[in-house]
């Protein structure tokens, strides 16, 4: 039977785009947006600048793609946590995931979303704007999940769900900062446990 698969048009890339994006993600994770130079990125990706631009676009576009990969990979625990049956279990899963992901062996310490936002100059504005939108989306999802918990009687009727969502994200981001500063997983899990002790009862 004749194959219907078409041959690629033009010259093949000659590199694994998925692996190259993974390596770019790690560079941004370790060095932040402004700290990651094009030389750092292309050296890690083992490609030329021309190949990078052709496959991924400019640095800003590459960062967005790397952040999406991070959200779907190391940070996928956030989306999974939202499916937990109770608000407390949502909070516990997010804090545990933050402590785990920010201290993964063989990975940069801290969180790409925190490291990436440590940009101070004009060149870092694209990363700050992208990360601000990402954080706002996460806050919105958490707020919606906690509102549902109020409707289900899992949280008190007078619970400030927006405040709870921001509190949870603040603690999770703080865990990432502490991890980048050298705190280990056990220390950060104790921080997570301490934060959960103040969680409102149903």
C-alpha positions, 0 to 999 in steps of 0.5 A: 500500500502506498504511503500517504506521508509526505516528505518534508519540503526543504532542508531538514533542521538537523537538530531536535527542536524539542530537546533544544527548547528543553535546554532553553527552558533550563537556561531561562530557569537558571539565569532569568530572561535578561541574564540569559544571553543569546550566546548562552541560549544557542550554546545550550541548545547546540544551534546557531542563532540563525537556526534559533530564529528560524525555529523559535523566533526571537528571544521573547518568543523563545521565552514564551515557548520555554515558559509554556513548556515549563508550565506543562512540565515541571509546573504541571502540578498547579493544574493538577492541584486544582482538581483536588477534592477540597480547597485545603488539598488544593493548597497542600498540593500546590505548596508541596509541588512548589517545594518539590519542583524548586529543589529537583535534583539536576535542575536549577534551584527556584522557579522559572517564573520567579527567576524570569521576572528578576529583570530590571531593565527595559529589555526585560519588560517582555518577560515581566509582562508575560509572567504577570499575565501567567500569574494573573491567570493562575490567581484567577483559576485559584480564585474560581476554585475557592469560590466553588469550595465556598459554594460547596460548603468546603470553605466558610461562606465569608471566606475571601477567596481572592485573598486566599488565592493570593496568599497561596501564590505568595507562599509558593513564590516565597518557597521558590525564592528560598530554594534559589537561596539554598533552602532544601526540600525538607526545610521548604516542606516544613514551611508549607506545613506551617502555612497550611496550619493557618488555612481556614476550616470548613 
